[in-house]
Amino acid sequence: MLFPVLSILEVTLHSIFALITKSGSMEFQYNYKIPSFFLRVALSVPYLWFVSDRLGFLGAHGQPHTGWGDWQHFMEYAAQTMSFVPGSLVPAFAVIATVCELGFGLLLLTGSFTRVAAIGSGTLSLLFAISMAISFGIESPLGYSVFTVSASSFLLAAIPEYKWSVDEWFLKNQHPDQPIKNRIA
C-alpha cells in the first residue's frame, strides 16, 4: 500500500541530492528543502487518513476507500494486531496510538516540532511493525512497508533543517541575524 509512495520517495531523494551547480558541473550537495517537505507530507497524510477512517469520517464500514469505517471495526483489528497483549490493555493502547497518530500527523504536516514528531512517528511505527510481525508474521509489516515508514521517520528526524515549516518560521523570528543551519541542533 505505501510501497509505491516510498519507492517514488527513494528515487526523488537520489535525484534531488545530485544537483547541477551554476558552473554546470555535477556536485553532491546537501539540499534538504524538497526531501524534508516530501517526507513530512508522505508521513503525515496517511496518519491523518487512518485516524479519519477509524473515526468514520471517510464513510461507513464496507464503503469504498474505507478500511475500518468506525471505531468498533478498528478495535477488532487492534485486538488481532495486539494478540500477545492482555485484552484489557488493547483499548487503552488503541486510544494512545490514535492520539499519537493524530498528533504526529498534524505536527509533521505543519512542520511543528518536526524532529520530536518524526522520532515519535518512527517509534510508533516500529512498535506497530513489531506487533504485526508477532501477530501475523514478518511478511505483514514487510508487505505494508511499515519498517520503511519507521526508517523514513527516523531519517526525517536526522535532517538538519525543515524548509516550509512552522519550525523554520519560529527560528527565523527568534534570531533573524543568524543563519538557520547554525540554530538547529
N, C-alpha and C positions, 0 to 999 in steps of 0.2 A: 504494500500500500504506500509506504513512504519511500520505498526503494527508488522509483524513478526520480522523485524530487531530490533525493540525496545524491544520485548519480549526476544529475544536472549540476548540483552544487559543487561536486568534485571537479567537473570539467570547467565550471565557471571560475573556481578558485585558481586552478592552474593557469588559465588564460589571463586572469587579472593580474597575477603577481609578475608575469613577464611582460614588461611594458617597453615600448619604443621611446627612447629619450628624444629630446629636441635635436640632437646631433644625428639622429637616425640609427644609432646603434641599439642593439637589444641588450637590456640590462635587467638583472633581477632587482626589483625594488620592493620595499615594504609598503604596499598600498592597501590599507585596511578598510577604506571607505565602503566600497561596494560589498566585499565579503562579509564585513561585520553587520551591515544593514540586512543583507540577504539571509545570513544566519539568524538574526533576530526575528525576521518575519517568518522564515521557514520553521522555526521552533515555536513561535508564539501562536500562529494561526491554528495549527492542529490542537493545541491545548484548549484554546477558546472554542473550537468546533466540538471537541469531545465533551466539554462541560455543557455546552448548549444542547448537545444531543441527549445527554443523560438527564437533563432537567426538562426535556420535552419541547424545547424551543424550535427544533428542526422538524417537528411532526411527531405523530404517534408511532408507537412500535409497529413495525411491519410496513410503514410507508417508505417510498423511495428516499434514498440518501440519509436514512437513519440507521444507526447500529442498535441502540437500545430504545430510544424513544421516550423513556421515562426512568425514574429512579429505581422502580422495582426490577426492571429487566437488567439495569446496570448492577444492582446488588446481587442478582443471580450470577452474573459474570464475575463480579468481585469475589464472591464466595468460592467459585471454581478456581479463580486465579490464586486465591489465598487458602487453598485447601489444606495446607500444613499449619495454618494459624487457628487457634481456638475460635469457634464460630461466634462467640460473644464479642470478640475483638474486631471482626470483619466490618461491622457498620461504622465503628469509630475510625478505622483505617481508611475506609472508603470516603468518609467525610473529609478527613485530613488530606487525602490525595486530591479530592475535588477542589478543596480550598487552595491547596498548593498549585494545582494546575491553573486555576483561575488567576491566582496572584502572579505566577510566573508568566503566564500568557500576557497579562496586561503590562507587567513590568518590562518584559522583553520587547513587546510591540512598541511601547513608548520610549524605550531606552532609558528607563529609570532604574537605578541601582543594578545596572546591567550585569556586572561581574557577580554580584551576590545572587541575582536571579538565575544566571547561567550555571553557577555551581549548584544551586538548589535543583534546577532542572536536570542537570547531569546526575545528581544523586538520586532524585526521584525516579528518573527513567532507568537508572541502573538497578534500583531496587525492584522496579516493575519487571525488568528483563529477567532478573534472578528468580522472581516469583513465577513468571511464565515458564521458565526453564524447569523449575522444580515441579510445577503442577502439570505442564503439558509436554515437557521435553524440550531439548535445546533448539529443535527446529522451529518452534513457535516464535521466540524472540528474534531468531535469525531471519525468519521469513518475513516478519513485520519490521525489520530493521531497528529494533528497539535499542540494541547496543550502539548502533550508528547514531541514533538520536542522543544517547548519553555522551558518546565521544564528541559529537558536534557541539553539545552544550559546554563540555569542558574546553574544547577548542575556542569557543566564543569567550569563555572566561579568561583565556590566555592572551587574547588580542589586546594590545596596549591602548587603543583609543576607539571610541564609538561615535562615528560621524552621524549626523542627523538624528541626534538623541537628546533627551532631556538631560542626561549626564553631561554631554558636551556643552549644552546651553548654560548649565549651572557653573561648569568650570570656566567658561568664557567670562561670566559675570563676576566670579569670585576674584580672579586675578587677571584682568584684561591685558596687562602688560607682559605676562609670561606665556610662552608657547604651551599649548595644551599637552604636548607629549611629555613635558617636564613635570606636569601636575598629576598625571595618572600613575598611581602606584601599581 
